[in-house]
Amino acid sequence: METMNADNGGVIRTSAGYSYNKGWNILWKCFIELLVVTIIYSIIQIPTGMIRFDVDELDEIHKLAWMFVPIVFFGIAYAVFIAGPIGYSVKWVFLKAVRGQKIEIKDMFAVFNRNYWNAVIASLVTGVIIIFGLIMLIFPGIIFACRLAFVPYLVIDRKMETMEALKTSWEMTKGHAWSIFFIGLLAIPIFLAGFIMLFFGVFISVMWIGVAFAVIYHHVCLKRGEGLPVEQEVVS
């Protein structure tokens, strides 16, 4: 069964630097699987663009409001009930890569069989909390984003209900919020570097960032003495 120690001399690390370093190695071990999942999810997210519009087109939109409003509502509904929950499953795929488990493309749709409605509700609740915090002088929103960063993993991986996932994430991230913050902060230059490398580089940067977040979640679990959920225990 999976060992409770990290694979680096038995030392469990939760720093941002280690998460990215470890994530980089894992990325290339599961490159094809993670690339396919990332590309498919990028395509799935396309309809969410319907909730955006160019301010310069407001006058024209006003004239066509009867057409515009349904499209916006469709984009919002799609983001809440389809793209958002699948995003939770994608995080689970990255977590499986970190654990060394077999990855299947169908795993990115696991949310529909595992804990769908809690994924929908948790996504909405965390989004509202973070936005509310950002409105409150930005800093509280950053704190909320860091302390609730583990919610997606807990909802899909542990099949927790929304409130339980929120409370558990808040507890688990205590003492690790700065590491999570720096992972998010480093994600900015990493994504920009990927963008400079054009199409392919963007996918690599997104994959690397996703794996890094999964690494810190996994190692915090190990640090707390928590192994895999019973149904996911694997034999090495």
Sequence and secondary structure as in RCSB ss.txt:
>XXXX:A:sequence
METMNADNGGVIRTSAGYSYNKGWNILWKCFIELLVVTIIYSIIQIPTGMIRFDVDELDEIHKLAWMFVPIVFFG
IAYAVFIAGPIGYSVKWVFLKAVRGQKIEIKDMFAVFNRNYWNAVIASLVTGVIIIFGLIMLIFPGIIFACRLAF
VPYLVIDRKMETMEALKTSWEMTKGHAWSIFFIGLLAIPIFLAGFIMLFFGVFISVMWIGVAFAVIYHHVCLKRG
EGLPVEQEVVS
>XXXX:A:secstr
   SS TTTT     HHHHHHHHHHHHHHTHHHHHHHHHHHHHHTGGGGGG   GGGHHHHHHTHHHHHHHHHHH
HHHIIIIIHHHHHHHHHHHHHHHHT    GGGGGTHHHHSHHHHHHHHHHHHHHHHHHHHTTSHHHHHHHHHTTT
HHHHHHHS   HHHHHHHHHHHTTTTHHHHHHHHHHHHHHHHHHHHTHHHHHHHHHHHHHHHHHHHHHHHHHHTT
    GGG    
